Amino acid sequence: MPIQTLIESDRKHLIHPVINYRAHEARGVTVLESAHGAFLRDANGNELLDAFSGLWCVNVGYGQDSIVKVATEQMTRLPYATGYFHFGSAPAIELAEKLVDLAPASLQHVYFTLGGSDAVDSALRFITHYYNATGRPAKKHMIALQRGYHGSSSVGAGLTALPAFHRNFNLPLPTQHHLPSPYAYRSAHGNDAQALIAASVGALEAKVAELGAENVAAFFCEPIQGSGGVIVPPFGWLKAMREACRKLDILFVADEVITGFGRTGPLFACAAEGVEPDLMTVAKGLTSGYAPMGAVLMSDAVYQGIADGDATAIVGHGHTYSAHPVSAAIGLEVMRLYHEGGLLANGVAQGPRFAAGLDALLAHPLVGDSRHRGLLGALELVADKDSKEGFDPALKLSERIAASAYQNRLVFRAFGDNILGFAPALCYTADEFDLLFARLKKTLDDVLDQPEVRAALRTKEPRAAVTA
């Protein structure tokens, strides 16, 4: 089908996620045609360096032949197997065992979903069932973080704390609450790690006291907040919050949909601090985006509480595509590539280069903050570096950045609040990182050269201060 025909058909029929529908109709779709390694190719033949791994997910890079091979073999052998009626398949069973072997020791059971949103939704259902089954039905309130992202399901989107996911959806629910993020750049505590940690623990304790511990079920958090602007808490924050939940007698749920599978260095971000959650949600890097799959990893205590709640009744939660054999076969091969294929090790080795490239751009007149861990990072753009004042939304700086980046053949996430998010694949080479930062610097320079942007800048620095 010709490109223009595809664009018109897209306008008429295909609903895209998290977008202004009228703006998309006016703009038209960018059709992607192929990909290999760290590069995408659009339908016009433009080769684009992907610095966002699709949507934080293609951790192993595009075009891994071994993944295509195992998927093809599994499709030929057994393309579908239901998990209902006591049926199962070898790939799903093996992947569940592999995840338990690799995950924090507290997590002993796995429920497979199609992605991150329904993993969070499943976790919420399991938590509700657990407390009802163990005779604590009042424990219904859930606590999460401002700027947090926990998917876009009917209930999980209420835990998400981004306005677009609440507007016109009647969310958050009265049982959903949000605490301030450990956002060093925008916090009165600044880079005082202990003060930031103490503030978060204090806020959790205060909220639980306000609601009554007997009414609070769980605390959900991302080890590093992704879609909220890559908010990187100080080391020790995650462990402190986990210990606070234990003392408060509420469940601790780690949402590792973005941070899992090597994105922050170790296979799971929880491992960096020896944190053992009660539940953990994963997706994205589980199959590296090659097929839909997510999972809820569950502690034995929660599992046994649900199982013993009514030993004669079914637990009424399931999905047609739970434990899909093709997705599971892909997941097993992706795990092999992370470990035997050296991708985890490469991600760790390239982390300092990625960090240095982001930090070097602090010298740019548009950049107020650089933050990162592993191969997850962000730049925050400000009009005034001293006051940290942002740009007027009417300037539509994020749209300018995204358009300029595309002209420079670079793809990353330009958030609406002028934060730039990066999540390069674990297969990136040193040369590809050099190319990323050369194209990123040119993008920032090109946008700075736009008269409206230069006029909005409060920080008056000489252009000579701009460095690579």
Secondary structure, DSSP 8 states (H G I E B T S, - for coil): --HHHHHHHHHHH---SSS-HHHHHHH----EEEEEBTEEEETT--EEEESSHHHHT-TT-B--HHHHHHHHHHHHH-S---SGGG---HHHHHHHHHHHHHS-TTEEEEEEESSHHHHHHHHHHHHHHHHHHTT-TT--EEEEETT-----STTHHHHS--GGGTTTTT-S-TTEEEE----GGGSTTTT-HHHHHHHHHHHHHHHHHHH-GGGEEEEEE-SSBSTTT-B---TTHHHHHHHHHHHHT-EEEEE-TTTTTTTTSSSSGGGGGT---SEEEE-GGGTTTSS--EEEEEEHHHHHHHHHHTTTS------TTTT-HHHHHHHHHHHHHHHTTSHHHHHHHHHHHHHHHHHHGGGSTTEEEEEEETTEEEEEE-SBTTTTB---GGG-HHHHHHHHHHHTTEE-EE-TTSEEEE---TT--HHHHHHHHHHHHHHHHHHHTSHHHHHH------GGG---
